[in-house]
Amino acid sequence: MKVYLAIVAITALISFALTPMARMLGVRGRVYTPTRKRDMHREPIPKLGGAAMALAVMIVLGAASLIPFLSGIYQAPIVGILLAILVTLIMGVADDLWDLHWIIKFAGQILAAGIVASAGIRVEAMPVGWIHVDNELAQIVITIFVIVLTINAFNFIDGLDGLAAGVAIIGGSAFFIYSYILTRTINAYDYSNLATLLTALLIGACLGFLPFNFHPARIFMGEVGAQLIGLLMATAAVAVTADLGALEGFRFRNIPAYMPILLPLAVMILPLLDLFMAVLRRTARRSSPFSADRGHIHHKLVDGGYTHRQAVLLLYLWTFVVGFGAVSLTYFPAEIVIAVTIVALALLILLTLRPWMARRAYYRRLNKLRAARAAERALNQSAEQGETHGKETRQ
């Protein structure tokens, strides 16, 4: 554990040191995020922060090969991951500079995912443990699909200051804990694990970047950062499937059988939900699923009445409750965890709907007040008409 925590700290420090440099380059090169109608910011902000994150990950990933503890996992897959990050870095910077067509970006994502799959990191078993994927072509296709899906899911939620980085830290921490426990369960003598290493790098890169990105943001992560988060998260999830066979003998001891499918979904529930809703929304109006709009979950929260920071913190809470609720199933009785999680989710739902409930109550009171005033005016008019009629009768 000490080695992984050291990797988190070193990656965070390098990311923290490189981010101001990336901001300076963005300002000098005028690589700004344009102020569009759907955006939350109202002034140009440089967007090369993801490059600092990617460089930090590549530096530490290369340097960690010198650590004897990790020597067992430094084989061909590491080279593939480094090349995939490099492709993500080049394509992301190019998109930040020239706003590439979505087809080109999509091709770059497939290329990066294909490199990871070609390096040997593939879905070898469906995440229920007993359904194995033996066909090599099927493994590659499924792996590319999972990685590209996750990349776009995180790309879609990168719409508020600090949102994507914070969600990645919380979700990545949950995945880190699960992966570390899984590794110790499988092998009591060697705790080195690729998925644990990748989540440690992800957490560190986001921790170093978040202080510059939290509202009010001084720099955005751009395409590089969002795609890097998705790439590392998905690659870690795919790497875990290689451990499922080894887990078979321990399945009903320390790690619940359903965790390999539950945790990745729990960690990425917000990005995947937002992606699914965006595709449905855009397809319904016959536009490209990659076309931008202002219909994301974070937009709805801000439009509903939450401030920028409140919306981000609320989405952090959702990620924490769902992600760590799933991880808690490995430590505590399922009945207790499920009960506590249900209560927490119910409170979160009420908290999420609070602005709409308050607005509805406000309009209900307003309508009652208007009705009372209308009734009072009608009563006064009736009284005036009665007095007028009485005067006319006396005359």
Disulfide bonds with the S-S distance in Angstrom:
none
